[in-house]
């Protein structure tokens, strides 16, 4: 609990980082990189030559931060792929992002959310029957997401600490499966495509962890990697105080009626409540 409070205090003091993000994109363009959305690259990863920067945004929290990021890209003549969770889904925002030319996909967390809901803490609890049930639910979720936002060609698995306990990750649900059976054309976790990436850069929440992948964006470009995937989380670039405030507003009401199951106030559980509300699904 102390670590979480300390984290919220640290994040709450973080200033906006939009100029920093724009500077990185300009640096890539000046270095001769062709900047493409992840979904476009997934459609033909072998069809690009020269230096490529692939843009992916996981909208995990504070979805308002996705809009300034989209505006920056539009100003530079660029587009990207944004993945929205249930808890960050905002149809109006998605419509505006698409009008800017970018793509939108579904950021799913079906398996780890199921584990949280059923209090699974060991790998043995993830049986073949559980996997089958989660795959069936994922199909329903994708169909619901497409119906709300007006289409979805790709999905991306959301990571969660529960995966360490149960020994399975959300992207396991699509491994070895026919994506067409789920109503999609691509997954951001396609192992064949990911093997082609020379350097994966992922952002952090701010000081002291600005980069969670072990390499910073400037370092990746300086190394001259031909194919760089830049995976950002927009809330890491927005005003920290606003991010913390939104999280507390969403978190506290759940805690008041769920004091005996604190996990239900976690972001993953909140995403499930959001899906139930939007789809009309019963608990």
C-alpha positions as CSV (number, residue, x, y, z in Angstrom):
1,X,0.0,0.0,0.0
2,X,2.8,2.4,0.9
3,X,4.5,1.8,-2.5
4,X,1.2,2.5,-4.3
5,X,0.7,5.8,-2.4
6,X,4.3,6.8,-3.2
7,X,3.8,6.0,-6.8
8,X,0.6,8.2,-7.0
9,X,2.4,11.0,-5.3
10,X,5.3,10.8,-7.8
11,X,3.0,10.6,-10.8
12,X,0.8,13.4,-9.4
13,X,3.8,15.7,-9.5
14,X,4.7,14.9,-13.1
15,X,4.3,17.8,-15.7
16,X,2.9,17.3,-19.2
17,X,5.3,15.8,-21.7
18,X,3.7,16.7,-25.0
19,X,6.7,18.8,-26.3
20,X,8.9,15.9,-25.4
21,X,6.8,13.5,-27.5
22,X,6.7,15.8,-30.5
23,X,10.5,16.3,-30.2
24,X,11.0,12.5,-30.4
25,X,8.8,12.2,-33.6
26,X,10.7,15.1,-35.2
27,X,14.0,13.4,-34.3
28,X,12.8,10.3,-36.0
29,X,11.7,12.1,-39.2
30,X,15.0,14.0,-39.3
31,X,16.9,10.7,-39.0
32,X,15.1,9.5,-42.1
33,X,12.6,7.1,-40.5
34,X,9.3,6.4,-42.2
35,X,6.6,6.5,-39.5
36,X,3.7,4.1,-39.8
37,X,0.8,2.9,-37.6
38,X,1.2,-0.5,-36.1
39,X,-1.9,-1.9,-37.9
40,X,-0.6,-0.7,-41.3
41,X,2.7,-2.4,-40.6
42,X,1.0,-5.6,-39.5
43,X,-0.9,-5.7,-42.8
44,X,2.5,-6.1,-44.6
45,X,5.6,-6.1,-42.5
46,X,7.8,-7.2,-45.4
47,X,6.5,-4.4,-47.7
48,X,8.6,-1.6,-46.1
49,X,12.2,-0.7,-46.9
50,X,14.6,1.7,-45.3
51,X,14.3,2.8,-41.6
52,X,10.8,2.3,-40.1
53,X,9.3,3.6,-36.9
54,X,6.1,1.8,-35.9
55,X,3.7,3.7,-33.6
56,X,1.5,2.0,-31.1
57,X,-0.5,3.6,-28.2
58,X,-2.1,1.6,-25.4
59,X,-4.8,3.7,-23.9
60,X,-4.8,2.1,-20.4
61,X,-6.0,5.0,-18.4
62,X,-6.9,8.7,-18.6
63,X,-8.1,8.5,-22.2
64,X,-8.2,12.3,-22.6
65,X,-4.4,12.1,-23.0
66,X,-4.8,10.3,-26.3
67,X,-6.2,13.4,-28.0
68,X,-3.2,15.7,-27.6
69,X,-1.0,12.8,-28.9
70,X,-3.2,12.4,-31.9
71,X,-3.1,16.2,-32.6
72,X,0.7,16.2,-32.4
73,X,0.8,13.4,-35.0
74,X,-1.6,15.1,-37.3
75,X,0.4,18.3,-37.1
76,X,3.4,16.3,-38.3
77,X,1.4,14.5,-41.0
78,X,1.6,11.2,-39.1
79,X,-0.9,8.6,-38.0
80,X,-0.7,5.7,-35.5
81,X,-2.7,2.9,-33.9
82,X,-4.5,3.4,-30.6
83,X,-5.7,0.5,-28.5
84,X,-8.5,1.2,-26.0
85,X,-9.5,-0.9,-22.9
86,X,-13.1,-1.0,-21.7
87,X,-12.3,1.4,-18.9
88,X,-10.8,3.9,-21.3
89,X,-13.3,3.5,-24.1
90,X,-14.8,6.9,-25.2
91,X,-16.7,6.6,-28.5
92,X,-16.6,10.4,-29.1
93,X,-12.8,10.5,-28.6
94,X,-12.3,7.5,-30.8
95,X,-14.4,9.1,-33.6
96,X,-12.2,12.2,-33.4
97,X,-9.0,10.2,-33.5
98,X,-10.2,8.3,-36.6
99,X,-11.0,11.6,-38.2
100,X,-7.4,12.5,-37.7
101,X,-6.5,9.5,-39.8
102,X,-5.4,7.1,-37.1
103,X,-6.6,3.6,-36.4
104,X,-8.3,2.2,-33.3
105,X,-8.2,-1.3,-31.9
106,X,-9.3,-3.2,-28.8
107,X,-6.9,-3.6,-25.8
108,X,-8.2,-6.8,-24.2
109,X,-7.6,-8.3,-20.8
110,X,-10.0,-11.2,-20.8
111,X,-7.9,-13.9,-19.2
112,X,-6.3,-12.0,-16.4
113,X,-9.6,-10.3,-15.6
114,X,-11.2,-13.7,-15.4
115,X,-8.5,-14.8,-13.0
116,X,-9.1,-11.7,-10.8
117,X,-12.9,-12.2,-10.8
118,X,-12.5,-15.9,-9.8
119,X,-9.5,-15.3,-7.4
120,X,-7.1,-17.5,-9.3
121,X,-3.5,-17.4,-8.0
122,X,-1.8,-20.5,-9.4
123,X,-1.2,-21.9,-12.9
124,X,-3.2,-25.0,-12.1
125,X,-6.3,-23.0,-12.0
126,X,-6.1,-22.0,-15.6
127,X,-7.5,-25.2,-17.1
128,X,-8.3,-25.9,-20.7
129,X,-12.0,-25.2,-19.8
130,X,-11.1,-21.8,-18.5
131,X,-9.1,-21.0,-21.6
132,X,-12.1,-22.1,-23.8
133,X,-14.5,-19.9,-21.7
134,X,-12.2,-16.9,-22.0
135,X,-11.8,-17.3,-25.7
136,X,-15.6,-17.4,-26.1
137,X,-15.8,-14.2,-23.9
138,X,-13.1,-12.5,-26.0
139,X,-15.1,-13.2,-29.2
140,X,-18.1,-11.5,-27.5
141,X,-16.0,-8.6,-26.3
142,X,-14.6,-8.0,-29.8
143,X,-18.0,-8.0,-31.3
144,X,-19.3,-5.6,-28.7
145,X,-16.3,-3.3,-29.2
146,X,-16.8,-3.3,-32.9
147,X,-20.5,-2.5,-32.6
148,X,-19.8,0.5,-30.3
149,X,-16.9,2.1,-32.2
150,X,-17.8,1.1,-35.7
151,X,-15.2,-1.5,-36.6
152,X,-12.0,-3.0,-35.3
153,X,-9.3,-4.7,-37.4
154,X,-6.7,-5.5,-34.7
155,X,-6.4,-6.2,-31.0
156,X,-3.6,-6.0,-28.5
157,X,-3.3,-7.9,-25.2
158,X,-3.1,-5.9,-22.0
159,X,-0.5,-6.9,-19.5
160,X,-1.3,-7.5,-15.8
161,X,0.6,-8.7,-12.8
162,X,-1.9,-11.5,-12.3
163,X,-0.3,-13.2,-15.3
164,X,2.8,-13.9,-13.2
165,X,0.8,-15.7,-10.7
166,X,-1.3,-17.8,-13.1
167,X,1.5,-18.4,-15.6
168,X,-0.6,-17.4,-18.6
169,X,-0.9,-14.0,-20.4
170,X,-3.9,-12.5,-22.2
171,X,-2.2,-13.0,-25.6
172,X,-2.2,-16.8,-25.0
173,X,-5.9,-16.7,-25.9
174,X,-5.1,-16.0,-29.6
175,X,-2.0,-18.0,-30.0
176,X,-2.6,-20.9,-32.4
177,X,-6.1,-19.6,-33.1
178,X,-7.7,-18.4,-36.4
179,X,-8.0,-14.6,-35.9
180,X,-10.8,-14.5,-38.4
181,X,-12.9,-16.6,-36.0
182,X,-12.6,-13.7,-33.6
183,X,-13.6,-11.2,-36.2
184,X,-10.2,-9.5,-36.6
185,X,-7.4,-9.4,-39.2
186,X,-4.4,-8.8,-37.0
187,X,-3.1,-8.9,-33.5
188,X,-0.3,-6.7,-32.1
189,X,1.1,-9.8,-30.4
190,X,1.7,-11.7,-33.7
191,X,4.9,-13.6,-32.9
192,X,6.0,-13.8,-36.6
193,X,5.7,-10.0,-37.0
194,X,7.3,-9.2,-33.6
195,X,10.4,-11.2,-34.6
196,X,11.0,-8.7,-37.3
197,X,11.4,-5.8,-34.9
198,X,14.9,-4.7,-34.2
199,X,14.2,-2.6,-31.1
200,X,11.1,-2.2,-28.9
201,X,10.9,1.1,-27.0
202,X,8.2,1.5,-24.3
203,X,7.6,4.5,-22.2
204,X,7.4,4.8,-18.4
205,X,5.3,6.9,-16.1
206,X,8.0,9.5,-15.5
207,X,10.9,10.0,-13.1
208,X,12.7,7.8,-12.3
209,X,11.3,5.4,-14.9
210,X,10.9,7.2,-18.2
211,X,11.6,4.1,-20.2
212,X,10.4,0.6,-19.2
213,X,12.0,-1.4,-22.0
214,X,15.6,-0.7,-21.0
215,X,16.3,1.6,-23.9
216,X,15.2,5.2,-24.4
217,X,13.8,6.5,-27.7
218,X,16.9,8.7,-28.5
219,X,19.2,5.7,-27.8
220,X,17.2,3.5,-30.2
221,X,17.6,6.0,-33.0
222,X,21.2,6.7,-32.2
223,X,21.9,3.0,-32.5
224,X,20.6,3.1,-36.0
225,X,18.0,0.3,-35.7
226,X,16.2,-0.3,-38.9
227,X,12.8,-1.2,-37.4
228,X,11.8,0.4,-34.2
229,X,8.5,-0.1,-32.4
230,X,7.5,2.8,-30.2
231,X,4.9,1.6,-27.8
232,X,3.5,4.5,-25.7
233,X,0.8,4.9,-23.0
234,X,-0.7,8.3,-23.4
235,X,-1.4,8.8,-19.7
236,X,2.4,8.7,-19.1
237,X,2.6,12.0,-21.1
238,X,-0.3,13.9,-19.7
239,X,-0.5,16.0,-16.6
240,X,0.2,13.7,-13.6
241,X,-2.3,15.3,-11.2
242,X,-5.1,14.8,-13.7
243,X,-4.2,11.1,-14.2
244,X,-4.2,10.4,-10.4
245,X,-7.4,12.3,-9.9
246,X,-9.2,10.3,-12.6
247,X,-8.0,7.0,-11.1
248,X,-9.2,7.9,-7.6
249,X,-12.6,9.0,-8.9
250,X,-13.0,5.6,-10.6
251,X,-11.4,3.6,-7.8
252,X,-13.1,4.9,-4.6
253,X,-16.7,4.2,-5.5
254,X,-15.9,0.5,-6.2
255,X,-14.1,0.3,-2.8
256,X,-17.1,1.5,-0.9
257,X,-19.3,-1.4,-1.9
258,X,-16.5,-4.0,-2.2
259,X,-14.4,-3.6,0.9
260,X,-14.2,-7.4,1.4
261,X,-12.8,-7.9,-2.1
262,X,-10.2,-5.2,-2.6
263,X,-9.2,-6.6,-6.0
264,X,-12.5,-5.5,-7.5
265,X,-11.3,-1.9,-7.3
266,X,-8.3,-2.6,-9.5
267,X,-8.2,-1.1,-13.0
268,X,-8.6,-4.6,-14.5
269,X,-11.8,-5.2,-12.6
270,X,-13.1,-1.7,-13.4
271,X,-12.6,-2.5,-17.0
272,X,-14.9,-5.5,-16.6
273,X,-17.6,-3.4,-14.9
274,X,-17.4,-1.0,-17.9
275,X,-17.8,-3.9,-20.4
276,X,-20.8,-5.3,-18.4
277,X,-22.4,-1.8,-18.5
278,X,-21.8,-1.3,-22.2
279,X,-22.8,-4.8,-23.3
280,X,-25.7,-5.5,-20.9
281,X,-23.9,-8.6,-19.8
282,X,-24.9,-10.0,-16.3
283,X,-22.2,-10.8,-13.7
